[in-house]
Amino acid sequence: MRRHCLFACEGAELVGTLDEAPGTTGLLIVSGGNELRSGAWGGQALLAARIAAAGFPVFRFDRRGVGDSTGRNGGFRGAGPDIAAALATFRQEAPQVTRMVAFGNCDGAAALMLNAGAGAQALVLANPWTIEEESAAEAPAADSLRAHYRQRLSDPAALLRLLKGGVSLGPLLRSLAGAARKAPTATLAGELKAGLAQFAGPATILLAARDRTAQTFLARWDRADPRLRHCPGASHSFVEAEARDWLAERLLESLSAP
């Protein structure tokens, strides 16, 4: 059963949606960017129904100034009070829930990291946003090029083609020069790392292989971090059929953990 509710956050009226289920562990979905709580192409609504069908209640919401919610949109940096208010409402609307898992994609993940989980007991963070405003146009391109050439250099067929002269050297050298550009100082990535370090519970970081945001994050993060999970072939919102299944499986793993 799906129902909607209103709740307050610093003088604004927010709108949330609860997919009911009997489980004592619940999933809070934090939307990224200015995305509605239904998600891109209704993806978050479909995901909520799937997780609820597995026995776990799911709560989604529009933060202030987005979708059906009133107030000023403060972006992901100002979303801490919205997340905390949504968690409190989730507990009121589903009082059997004793453990909260929060899931965010893109700057929804960044908001959770900056706020050390905002009161959740476990985190699932997908494609965290680490791009500074002043470098938003340049950084993803360079990081994406580096990821592309790492993949190409590990492909024997591509190397053989290069050795046989099947690759035009002019465009290749220009691309390599772009890939070699030093990434700007990533202060946001440092803030995310510091915020996540204050979180005491388990966290999983999901990266979509074809997503530039994920590639930029990985270029600014410890690649040996055991919390990293990679989804081959996935785009930013995990819209591909296999990627949707993979995402749901990772969420159910976190929800089922003791």
C-alpha positions as CSV (number, residue, x, y, z in Angstrom):
1,M,0.0,0.0,0.0
2,R,1.3,3.5,-0.9
3,R,0.2,6.6,0.8
4,H,1.3,10.3,1.0
5,C,1.9,12.5,4.0
6,L,2.9,16.1,4.9
7,F,5.5,17.1,7.4
8,A,7.3,20.3,8.5
9,C,10.9,21.4,8.0
10,E,12.0,24.8,9.3
11,G,8.7,26.5,8.5
12,A,8.2,24.7,5.1
13,E,5.7,22.0,4.3
14,L,7.3,18.9,2.7
15,V,5.5,16.0,1.0
16,G,6.6,12.4,1.4
17,T,5.4,9.0,0.1
18,L,5.4,5.8,2.1
19,D,5.3,2.4,0.5
20,E,4.2,0.3,3.5
21,A,5.6,-3.1,4.5
22,P,5.9,-5.0,7.8
23,G,9.7,-5.0,8.1
24,T,11.5,-3.4,11.0
25,T,14.2,-2.0,8.8
26,G,13.2,0.8,6.4
27,L,14.7,2.5,3.4
28,L,14.8,6.3,3.0
29,I,15.4,7.4,-0.5
30,V,17.1,10.8,-0.9
31,S,16.7,12.3,-4.4
32,G,19.6,13.9,-6.2
33,G,19.7,17.3,-7.8
34,N,16.2,18.8,-8.2
35,E,14.8,15.4,-9.0
36,L,11.3,14.7,-7.7
37,R,10.7,11.9,-5.2
38,S,9.4,9.7,-8.0
39,G,12.9,9.7,-9.6
40,A,14.0,9.8,-13.2
41,W,11.3,8.2,-15.4
42,G,9.6,7.1,-12.2
43,G,12.6,4.9,-11.3
44,Q,12.5,5.7,-7.6
45,A,8.8,5.0,-7.3
46,L,9.3,1.6,-9.1
47,L,12.3,0.9,-6.8
48,A,10.3,1.7,-3.7
49,A,7.5,-0.7,-4.8
50,R,10.0,-3.4,-5.4
51,I,11.7,-3.1,-2.1
52,A,8.4,-2.9,-0.2
53,A,7.2,-6.0,-1.9
54,A,10.3,-7.7,-0.4
55,G,9.0,-6.7,3.1
56,F,10.8,-3.4,3.8
57,P,8.9,-0.1,4.1
58,V,10.3,2.8,1.9
59,F,9.9,6.5,2.3
60,R,10.6,9.1,-0.4
61,F,10.2,12.9,-0.1
62,D,10.6,16.2,-2.0
63,R,13.1,18.5,-0.2
64,R,12.2,22.1,0.3
65,G,11.6,24.0,-2.9
66,V,11.4,20.9,-5.0
67,G,8.3,19.2,-6.5
68,D,5.3,19.4,-4.1
69,S,7.2,20.8,-1.2
70,T,7.3,24.5,-0.2
71,G,10.2,26.6,1.0
72,R,13.5,27.7,-0.5
73,N,15.6,25.2,-2.4
74,G,19.0,25.2,-0.6
75,G,20.6,22.5,-2.8
76,F,22.3,19.4,-1.5
77,R,24.5,21.4,0.9
78,G,21.4,22.6,2.7
79,A,19.5,19.3,2.7
80,G,20.5,18.1,6.2
81,P,17.4,19.4,8.0
82,D,15.2,17.9,5.2
83,I,16.7,14.5,5.5
84,A,16.5,14.6,9.3
85,A,12.8,15.7,9.2
86,A,12.0,12.9,6.6
87,L,13.6,10.3,8.9
88,A,11.6,11.5,11.9
89,T,8.4,11.4,9.8
90,F,9.3,7.9,8.5
91,R,9.6,6.7,12.1
92,Q,6.2,8.2,13.0
93,E,4.4,6.8,9.9
94,A,6.0,3.3,10.3
95,P,6.5,2.9,14.1
96,Q,7.6,-0.7,13.8
97,V,10.9,0.4,12.1
98,T,13.9,0.3,14.4
99,R,16.7,0.5,11.8
100,M,17.0,3.0,9.0
101,V,19.0,2.6,5.8
102,A,19.4,5.8,3.7
103,F,20.0,5.6,0.0
104,G,21.1,8.6,-2.2
105,N,22.3,9.0,-5.7
106,C,24.5,11.8,-7.0
107,D,24.2,14.9,-4.7
108,G,21.7,13.0,-2.7
109,A,24.6,10.7,-1.7
110,A,26.8,13.8,-1.2
111,A,24.1,15.3,1.2
112,L,24.1,12.1,3.3
113,M,27.9,12.1,3.5
114,L,28.1,15.8,4.4
115,N,25.6,15.2,7.2
116,A,27.2,12.0,8.5
117,G,24.1,10.0,7.6
118,A,21.7,12.6,9.2
119,G,20.4,10.0,11.7
120,A,20.3,6.8,9.6
121,Q,22.0,3.6,10.8
122,A,23.3,2.5,7.4
123,L,24.1,4.2,4.1
124,V,24.0,3.2,0.4
125,L,25.7,5.9,-1.6
126,A,25.5,5.9,-5.4
127,N,27.7,8.0,-7.7
128,P,28.5,10.7,-5.1
129,W,28.8,14.2,-6.5
130,T,32.3,15.6,-6.0
131,I,32.5,18.3,-8.7
132,E,33.1,21.9,-7.5
133,E,30.9,24.5,-9.1
134,E,33.8,26.4,-10.7
135,S,35.1,23.2,-12.4
136,A,31.8,21.5,-13.3
137,A,32.3,21.7,-17.0
138,E,36.0,20.7,-17.1
139,A,36.5,18.0,-14.5
140,P,34.1,15.3,-15.7
141,A,35.5,15.4,-19.2
142,A,39.1,14.9,-18.1
143,D,38.2,12.3,-15.5
144,S,36.0,10.5,-18.1
145,L,38.9,10.5,-20.6
146,R,41.3,9.0,-18.1
147,A,38.7,6.2,-17.3
148,H,38.3,5.6,-21.0
149,Y,42.0,5.2,-21.7
150,R,42.5,3.0,-18.7
151,Q,39.9,0.6,-20.1
152,R,41.3,0.8,-23.7
153,L,44.9,0.1,-22.5
154,S,43.7,-3.0,-20.8
155,D,42.1,-4.3,-24.1
156,P,44.6,-6.4,-26.1
157,A,42.6,-5.8,-29.4
158,A,42.8,-2.1,-28.9
159,L,46.6,-2.2,-28.3
160,L,47.1,-4.4,-31.4
161,R,45.1,-1.9,-33.5
162,L,47.3,0.9,-32.2
163,L,50.6,-1.0,-33.0
164,K,49.3,-1.8,-36.5
165,G,48.6,1.9,-37.2
166,G,44.9,1.6,-37.1
167,V,44.5,4.7,-34.8
168,S,45.0,8.3,-36.0
169,L,47.8,9.7,-33.8
170,G,46.7,13.4,-34.0
171,P,43.3,13.0,-32.3
172,L,44.8,10.4,-30.0
173,L,47.5,12.8,-28.8
174,R,45.0,15.6,-28.2
175,S,42.8,13.3,-26.2
176,L,45.7,12.1,-24.1
177,A,46.7,15.7,-23.4
178,G,43.1,16.4,-22.2
179,A,43.2,13.3,-20.0
180,A,46.5,14.4,-18.5
181,R,45.1,17.7,-17.3
182,K,45.5,17.9,-13.6
183,A,42.2,17.7,-11.7
184,P,41.3,20.8,-9.7
185,T,41.7,20.8,-6.0
186,A,38.8,18.6,-4.9
187,T,37.7,20.2,-1.6
188,L,34.2,18.8,-1.9
189,A,35.6,15.2,-2.0
190,G,37.5,16.0,1.1
191,E,34.4,17.3,2.8
192,L,32.6,14.1,1.8
193,K,35.4,12.0,3.2
194,A,35.4,13.9,6.5
195,G,31.6,13.6,6.8
196,L,31.6,9.9,6.1
197,A,34.4,9.4,8.6
198,Q,32.0,10.7,11.3
199,F,29.4,8.0,10.4
200,A,29.6,5.1,12.7
201,G,27.4,2.6,10.7
202,P,28.1,0.5,7.6
203,A,28.3,2.3,4.3
204,T,28.3,1.0,0.7
205,I,29.4,3.1,-2.3
206,L,27.9,2.1,-5.6
207,L,29.5,3.2,-8.9
208,A,27.9,3.0,-12.3
209,A,30.7,2.2,-14.8
210,R,29.3,4.4,-17.6
211,D,28.6,7.4,-15.4
212,R,30.9,10.5,-15.6
213,T,29.9,11.5,-12.0
214,A,31.0,8.1,-10.8
215,Q,34.3,8.3,-12.8
216,T,35.0,11.8,-11.3
217,F,34.3,10.5,-7.8
218,L,36.6,7.5,-8.3
219,A,39.4,9.8,-9.5
220,R,39.2,11.6,-6.2
221,W,38.7,8.7,-3.9
222,D,40.8,5.8,-2.6
223,R,40.3,3.0,-5.2
224,A,41.1,0.4,-2.6
225,D,38.2,1.4,-0.4
226,P,36.5,-1.9,0.4
227,R,33.1,-0.2,0.5
228,L,33.2,0.4,-3.3
229,R,30.9,-1.7,-5.6
230,H,31.0,-1.4,-9.4
231,C,28.1,-2.0,-11.7
232,P,29.4,-2.8,-15.2
233,G,27.4,-1.2,-18.1
234,A,25.3,1.0,-15.8
235,S,24.5,4.7,-16.5
236,H,23.9,7.3,-13.8
237,S,20.3,6.4,-12.8
238,F,20.8,2.6,-13.2
239,V,18.0,2.6,-15.8
240,E,19.2,-0.6,-17.6
241,A,17.4,-3.8,-16.7
242,E,20.5,-5.5,-15.4
243,A,21.5,-2.4,-13.5
244,R,18.1,-2.0,-11.9
245,D,18.3,-5.6,-10.7
246,W,21.9,-5.0,-9.4
247,L,20.9,-1.9,-7.5
248,A,17.9,-3.6,-5.9
249,E,20.1,-6.5,-4.8
250,R,22.6,-4.1,-3.2
251,L,19.9,-2.3,-1.3
252,L,18.3,-5.6,-0.2
253,E,21.7,-6.7,1.1
254,S,22.0,-3.6,3.2
255,L,18.4,-3.9,4.4
256,S,18.8,-7.5,5.4
257,A,22.1,-7.0,7.2
258,P,21.9,-7.5,11.0
